[in-house]
Structure formats: structure tokens, C-alpha cells
């Protein structure tokens, strides 16, 4: 039986793209994690929390917005030092997140230098008060954000493998079903959750199988060329896009129980990997002429400035 009071992943109505992006991130850590944008009330956090029941023994480790560098990377165990008179390193959040899912709610409100460190960390060396401790960290980052509360700069967005928008449902039938399920959950949450037990177990097994075969999936030369072509056409900076695109495509193939990548896998992966990396063509990246005109003073202003300088 389902025992924890979490809204079931499979019970969420709509948000199919978000569900698929989450499954890709859960199956293949090398896909670079996922950033979910969208207004409040669009099931962002609900789906991330619900993933707890489809990831087996893995845990979801929260990164609080008030985290400090010591909390993140670790520090001296003060209590041990006081009681034993010896220095000992106490691992931080990144260490606890290793092998698990690191969840950052409202990622756009976290200090940007800490967010960058979290996304870039592969092996961290922490030194505090004469103690040097090196440890490898490996986790899947999933973040949520409401763009109305602030956006992230491009160089940080590029560090997330995938991005997806969670949109409010417009269809009346879907909205009605959301209400119906919410009321049923509020009336008797355990019965509601139990009614989705079989579907939850089936999805958990699907995720587990995909994880077991994703590293064996072959990527042909043709798929590499397709990925490179798509990223070039999107004017992506650097080459993170190609790598994340193919790793996401591998996860999609694994979820389909295939050991090879098809063009449709790359095309589907592109919906999550390219949108936050796409740029205008080089000739259009120059400043907009209209903006230049706004910034240039008109003739009267220029004449006044010249007279003032005389």
C-alpha cells in the first residue's frame, strides 16, 4: 500500500510534457537535470514531490534558499570538536544528495553563485580551518521557478540540461477533472492514493528498467550528425546542447525499451534541450536599430548639449 501522503504522480491531470521531461531526468542523470518554469498552481512541485514513489531507493534532497556555503559543501563538526577535542569534517547537502535527486524550489531566488556551484560540481574540495576533505558528488538537479519572480541569466540556464514550461490548462474538461481529483484526494487521501497504486508501480518499474539499459544504448553517427545540425540551426553557444540532447534521446529510447536512438527520440529531446538555448542568428544578435535610435539623443537635445558645453 502507498503510505506517505503524497499526491500520486500518475494522478496529475495534463502536464504531459512536464511528466515526460521529469521521467527523462530521472532515467538518465547525464541528461543534465531539469528546470521547470511556470506560474503558481501548475503542479510543478506536486510532480517533483510525487517522483519520490517512482525512483526506488533514491531520495529527494531539498536545497533550502537560505543555504550557506558550509551547509552546501560541508564544514567542521563543531559538536564533535567540542566533545572530543578533535577536528572532523561534516559533509554538506551535496554529499547527502549524491546518488539522489537534488531539488531546488524557486531556484531563481537562490544566490546565483551557489546555484552555479551546484550545477557545476562534479568533485568538490572543501577546506575549513586546516582540514582538507575531497569527495565526489553526483546527483540529478531538478529546479522549479516562477518567472514572474525573476529570471535566470543565460549562462546559468545553459547549465540545466532541460527546460520545460508548466502551463495552466485551458480545456474545460481537463480543468473539471483536475477539480474532481483534487476533491477526491481531499475527501479521503489514502483511498485516493490506493486507487492509483497499480499505475504507480507500473511507472516505477518502467523507470527502473529504463535506468538499467540507458548506458547500453547506442548512438549512431547519423544521430550525432542530426544533433549537431539541430543545435547549429538553433545557434546554441558551446557544445553542451549536443551532449544533453543525445543523453536525453537515450533516456527516451530507454523508456521505449529500445537499445538504439531514433530520429524521433532526438526530435522529442530537442523540445526540452533547445528552447532555453536557442539564440537569434549572429546578424540579428546586434543591437536592435530601434533601440539604438531610442538611445541616441535627438537633434534638439544634442544642440542643447553643445550650447551648454560652449
N, C-alpha and C positions, 0 to 999 in steps of 0.2 A: 504494500500500500504506500501511496505517497503520504509523507508525514509532515513535511515542512510547509508552512502556509505561504507558498509562492504561486502566483498565477501561472498556470501551465503555458509553456512556450507554444505548444500546438493549439492552444485555445484562443490565441490572439487572432483577431479577425483582420484580414487585409495585411498591409505592410509586407508584401511578398518579396520585394527587392531587399528590404532590410533583413528579413529572415534568411534569405539566400546568402547575403553578404556575411552575416554572422556565422552561418554554417561553414563558409569558406575559411573565415578567420580561425574557427575552432578546429578545422581539419588540418590546416597547414600553417604552422607558425611562420614559415618563410614568406608567406604572402604579405607580411608586414603589418598585421593588425588592421584595425578599422576605426574610423572616426565617423560618428553618426551625428548629423546635424538636423535640426528641426525644432519647431515651436513646442511649447509645453503641451502635454496631453496626447502625444502621438506614439506612445508605447515604447519610447527609446529605452528608458531604464527598466521598464517591465520586462522587455525581451532579454536584455542583458542579464538581469537577475534570474530570469527563468532558465537561462542557459545552464544554470547550476545542475539541473536534473538531466542534462543530456551530455555531460562531459566526463562521466565516470568518476574516477577518484580525484580529478583535478578540483582545485578550489578557485573561487573568485576573491582576489585580494583587493581591497579598496585602497586607493591613494587619496587621502584627505587633502582638501585645498589648503589647509594650514600646515602642511608638511614642511619640515625644515630639512636642511641637508643631512643633519645627524639622523633624523627619522628615516630618510630615504636611503642613505648609504651605510648607516651604522655608526656606532661610537663606542667609547669606553663604557663598560658596565660599572656604573658608579656604585651601585649597591654591593656588587661583588668586591670591588676595590676597597670599600669601607669595611666590610665584614672580614675579608680575607687578607687584606693588605697587599693584594696582587692586582696587576692590570690584566683585564681580559676584554676582548673585543665582543661587542654585542651587535650581531647582524641587524640590518635595517629592513625596510619594506621590500626593497629589490631582491634581497636574499630570500625572503618569505614567498615572494612571487615567482621565484624560479621554478619552472615546470608547471606553472599555473597561469591563470588569466589575471592580468593587472587591469583593474577597472578605474577609470578616471571620470567621474561625473562632473559635468561643467568644466571640461578640460581647458576651455578658452579662458577660464578665470584662474587657472593655476599659473604661478610665476613662470614666465616663458623660459628662463634659464634652467629651471627644474624639469619642465616638460621636455625640453631639448635633451637634457641629460638622460631622462627616462627612455626616450626614443632611440638615442644613440648608444646606450650602454650594451656592450657585449661582455666585456670583462672590466670590472671596476677595481681600482686600487684605492683603498681608504687608509689614510694615515691620520691618527689623532693622538696628540700628546706622546709622541715617541713610539707608538705602536703602529706597525705597518701590517695590513692584512689584505691579501689579494684573493678575490673569489670571482668565479664566473657566474654570470646571471643570464638566464634565458627564459623569456616569457612572451605571452601574446598580449599586446596592449589594445584595449578597447576603450574608446573615449566617447562621451556624448557632449553635445553643446547646443545651446540656443543662440543662433547667430544674432538675435536681437540684443543679446547681452554683450556682444563684441565678437570680432572675428580674429582668426589667427593669420599671421603673415605667411606668405608663400613658402618660405624656407622651412617652416615647421609643418605645414600641410604636406609638403613633399615627403616628409619622413614617415607619414602614415601610408601604409600600403594601399589602403582602400578608403573611399569616402562614399557615403550614401545619405540621401535626404529622406527623412521620415515625414511624409505629408499627411495632413488631415484628410480623412475620407470624405468625398463629396457625394457618393452614391447613397441615396436614402435607404436602400435595402441593407447595405453594409453597415451604415450607421445604426439602423434599427437592431441589427444582430449584435453589434457591439454593446448596445444598451441592454439587450436581453441577457447576454452572457455576464455582463457586469452585475446585474441584479441577481442572477442565479448564484454567482460567486459570493455576493454579499449575504445572501439568504442562508446558504449552507456551503461554506468554502470547502470542507472536506469531501462532501458528496460531489461537489462540482469538480474538484481535482481528481477524484477517483474515476469520474466518468471519462477522463482523458488519459487514464493510466496506460492503456494499451498503446495508444498513439505515441505517448511519450517514450515508452520502452522501445517502440519500433524506430523512432527517430534516434534515440540514443545508440541503438545497435547499428544504425546506418552511419552515424558519425564515427563510431569505434572502428567499423570495417574500413571506412574511407581513410582514417588515420593509419591503419595498418598497411595500406597499399600505396599511399601517396608518394612515398620515397622511391617506389619501384616504377613509377610512371615514366615512360619515355617521352621526350620532347624531340620531335624530328627537326631536321634542318629547315624544312618548309615552314614549320610553326615558328621557329626562331625568326625567320625572314618576315613572316607575317606580323609578328610582334614588333619587330624593328620598324617595319613600314608604318604600322598604325601609330606608333609613338612619334615617328618623324613627321607624319601628317598632322599630328596634334601639337607639334612644335614643343615637345616636352624638353625641359632642360635636364642635362645629365643622362644617366642610364638606369636610374632606379626604376623608372617606369617599365622598361622591358623586363627586368628581373621579376618585379612584383606581378606583372601581367602574366608571365608564364607560370609563376608559382600559384597564382590564383586559378589559372586554367587547369593546372594539375589537380587542384582541390576539386574543381568542378567535375573533372573526369573521374576522380576517385569516388565522388558522391554518386556518379552514374555507374560505378563498379567497372570501369574500364582501366586498362593499364597503358593507355596512349591518349594523346591530346588531339582533338579535332579542331578544325577552324571555328566551329560554333562555340567551343569552350573558350577560345581566345576572345571571340567577339562578345560573349557574355561577360567575361572577366573585364573587358575594356569598359563596361558600364560602371564599374566600381573603381578601377585603377586610373582612368584617364581624366574624368571630369575636373578634379581639383588640380590637375597638372597642365591642362590644355592652355596654350597661350596663343596670342594673335601672331600672324606672320611677322617676321622681322620688320618689314616695311611699315606695318601698322602699329608696331610697338613704340614708334616715335611719338612724341607728344602730339595730341590732337590739335590741328590748326586752330579750331575754335577756342580751345583752352589757351593757346598762345596769344590769340587776339585779346582774350579777356585779361591776360597778364600784362599786355603792353599798354602803357598809358596812351590816351587819345591825344590828338594834336594840341588841344587847348591845355590839357594837363602838362604836356611836355613844354609848351611855350611858357606857362606859369613857372615851371621849374627852372627854365633857362633864365627868366627875368629875375627870379629870386637869387640865382647864383651870380648875377652880374653885380 
